[in-house]
Amino acid sequence: MPVIAFKEKAQVLVEQYGWSLTGAKGYIDGEAFRKRRKEPPVHVLGGIDDYSEGFRAGYFHLPPPPPGYLGGH
């Protein structure tokens, strides 16, 4: 995914769901790992930070968390 598309998608998630930018980036990375059938890094499976929570949501194809859940507004 080109860098510009990554940044644009992250910004859309921030605006649409009220997530933090870090959580949105984690979600996008999780989707990418799932689509490529790659094992997720161990540190994101147990992390409680915005990035890790977003990563798990994207990786495990969970519905988007409610607005503000990933450290947003």
PyMOL commands that set and color helices and strands:
alter all, ss='L'
color gray80, all
select helices_A, chain A and resi 3-17+21-35+42-46+50-59
alter helices_A, ss='H'
color red, helices_A
deselect
rebuild
show_as cartoon
